Amino acid sequence: MMTPGKLITIEGTEGAGKSTALQFVQDYFVKANQAIVITREPGGTEIAEEIRRVLLYSSKTEAMQPDTELLLMFASRAQHIQQCIVPALSAGTWVVSDRYVDASYAYQGGGRGIDLHKIQTLDQLVVGKVYPHLTLLLDIPVELGVLRTEKRGLPKDRIEQEKKEFFERVRQVYLERAKHDPGRIKIIDASLSLAEVQAQIRSVLDTFMAEKS
């Protein structure tokens, strides 16, 4: 019987360096000769990417309701899980996703203030047992994250345009989830230098690989 693959997710607020961390994780597994699929949320499949466009770059003349945002996130996730994640895991391939279900608790729960029971219901319905085996939470003070984002000079999507208070709430929910699930969610201090951040990630991955071997 084929050994199922592992699901690893990368989370964090804006400016935490997820893209750089994702590349580092990809390189780590390539060097370890571990087959992986790199994906993202919202997105990851053709239909899920179309939903992403609506979520992040929707009409500026009509405000998106928080419940609409939540449902679209989980609609995208449902497609992502069934079309990308589950097939890969079943084939023994590991999956690394830029964001996953923890983001809904942080952004729609913390940021938008949606009742966590609503999110939990959708979590059970859509995600079920397809939960990450490991989550790297890149934690950074909101002020520093915003500063890094501004320095990039890139256009901001609908969510990136939110106020600092929004991201403070997002960060707190992320940290609360890490506190209650320390076995899965490993906090990476993303305020440090790139070398120090990568050293933290490497240490977590080394331990994870040793435990799974």
C-alpha positions in Angstrom: 0.0 0.0 0.0 1.3 3.4 -1.0 2.2 5.8 1.9 0.0 8.9 1.7 1.8 12.2 1.2 2.0 15.0 3.8 0.3 18.4 3.7 2.4 21.3 4.8 1.0 24.9 4.9 2.5 28.3 5.2 0.6 31.0 6.9 1.2 34.6 8.0 0.0 38.2 7.7 1.0 40.6 4.9 4.7 41.3 4.6 5.7 38.2 6.5 7.7 36.8 3.6 5.5 33.8 2.7 6.7 33.8 -1.0 10.3 33.7 0.0 9.7 31.0 2.6 7.7 28.9 0.1 10.7 29.0 -2.3 13.0 27.9 0.5 10.7 25.0 1.5 10.5 24.0 -2.2 14.3 24.0 -2.5 14.6 22.0 0.8 12.4 19.2 -0.5 14.1 19.1 -3.9 17.4 18.6 -2.2 15.8 15.9 0.0 14.6 14.2 -3.2 11.0 14.4 -1.9 8.3 14.8 -4.6 6.1 17.8 -3.8 3.3 19.9 -5.3 3.4 23.6 -4.7 0.0 25.3 -4.6 -1.9 28.2 -3.0 -5.1 29.5 -1.6 -7.3 30.9 -2.7 -6.5 29.1 -6.0 -4.6 26.0 -7.0 -6.9 24.8 -9.8 -8.5 26.6 -12.8 -11.9 27.1 -11.1 -10.3 28.0 -7.7 -8.2 30.6 -9.5 -11.3 32.1 -11.1 -12.8 32.4 -7.6 -9.5 34.0 -6.4 -9.9 36.7 -9.0 -13.4 37.5 -7.7 -12.2 37.4 -4.1 -9.2 39.7 -4.5 -9.9 41.8 -7.5 -13.7 42.1 -7.6 -15.7 45.2 -8.6 -14.8 48.3 -6.7 -18.3 49.7 -7.0 -19.9 46.9 -4.9 -18.7 46.0 -1.4 -18.2 42.3 -0.9 -20.1 41.1 2.2 -18.1 39.2 4.8 -20.2 36.1 4.5 -19.8 36.2 0.7 -16.0 36.4 1.2 -16.1 33.4 3.6 -18.3 31.3 1.3 -16.1 32.0 -1.7 -13.0 31.1 0.2 -14.4 27.7 1.1 -15.9 27.2 -2.4 -12.4 27.7 -3.7 -11.0 25.4 -1.0 -13.4 22.7 -1.8 -12.3 22.7 -5.4 -8.7 22.9 -4.4 -8.9 20.0 -2.0 -10.7 17.6 -4.3 -8.9 18.5 -7.5 -5.4 19.1 -6.3 -4.6 18.2 -2.7 -6.3 14.8 -2.2 -5.1 13.3 -5.5 -1.6 14.3 -4.8 -1.6 13.0 -1.2 -3.2 9.8 -2.4 -0.4 9.3 -4.9 2.2 9.7 -2.1 3.2 13.2 -3.2 3.7 15.9 -0.5 1.8 19.1 -0.9 3.0 22.6 0.2 0.3 25.2 0.2 0.6 29.0 0.5 -2.3 29.4 2.9 -5.0 27.0 3.8 -7.9 26.7 6.3 -6.1 28.5 9.2 -6.3 31.7 7.0 -10.1 31.6 7.1 -10.1 31.6 10.9 -7.6 34.5 10.9 -8.8 36.7 8.1 -12.6 36.0 8.0 -12.9 35.2 11.7 -10.4 37.6 13.2 -10.3 40.2 10.5 -13.9 40.3 9.5 -15.3 39.3 12.8 -17.3 36.4 11.5 -18.6 33.9 14.2 -16.0 31.2 14.5 -18.8 28.6 14.7 -19.8 29.4 11.1 -16.2 28.8 10.0 -16.0 25.6 12.0 -19.1 24.3 10.3 -17.6 25.0 6.9 -14.3 23.6 8.0 -15.9 20.3 9.0 -17.9 20.2 5.8 -15.2 21.1 3.3 -11.9 20.3 4.9 -12.9 17.4 7.1 -9.8 15.2 7.8 -7.7 16.8 5.1 -5.8 18.8 7.7 -2.1 20.0 7.5 0.5 17.7 9.1 2.6 20.8 9.6 2.0 24.5 9.4 4.7 27.2 9.4 3.3 30.4 10.8 5.4 33.3 9.8 4.8 35.8 12.6 5.7 39.5 12.2 4.5 42.7 14.0 1.9 44.3 11.8 3.8 47.6 11.6 6.8 45.9 10.2 4.8 43.8 7.8 3.0 46.8 6.4 6.3 48.6 6.0 7.7 45.7 4.0 4.6 45.5 1.8 4.8 49.3 1.1 8.5 48.9 0.1 7.6 46.4 -2.6 5.6 49.1 -4.4 3.2 46.5 -5.9 -0.5 47.0 -6.4 -2.5 45.8 -3.4 -5.5 43.4 -3.7 -8.8 44.0 -2.0 -7.7 42.4 1.3 -4.2 43.9 1.4 -5.8 47.3 1.4 -7.4 46.8 4.8 -6.3 48.9 7.8 -3.7 47.9 10.4 -6.4 47.1 13.0 -7.7 44.4 10.6 -4.3 42.8 10.4 -3.8 43.1 14.2 -6.9 41.0 14.6 -5.7 38.5 12.0 -2.3 38.1 13.7 -3.9 37.5 17.1 -6.1 34.7 15.8 -3.1 33.1 14.1 -1.2 33.2 17.4 -4.2 31.8 19.3 -4.5 28.9 17.0 -0.7 28.2 17.3 -1.1 28.3 21.1 -3.8 25.7 21.0 -2.2 23.4 18.4 1.6 23.7 19.0 2.2 20.2 17.7 1.1 21.2 14.2 1.6 25.0 14.0 5.2 26.1 14.4 5.8 29.9 14.9 8.6 31.3 12.8 9.9 34.8 13.9 9.7 36.5 10.5 11.0 39.8 11.8 14.5 38.5 11.8 17.0 38.5 8.9 16.4 36.2 6.0 19.2 33.8 7.1 17.7 33.6 10.6 14.2 33.0 9.3 15.5 30.2 6.9 17.4 28.6 9.8 14.2 28.4 11.8 12.3 26.9 8.9 15.1 24.4 8.2 15.2 23.3 11.9 11.4 22.7 11.9 11.6 20.8 8.6 14.5 18.7 9.8 12.6 17.7 12.9 9.5 17.0 10.9 11.3 14.8 8.3 13.1 12.9 11.1 9.8 12.2 12.8 8.1 11.0 9.6 11.0 8.8 8.5 
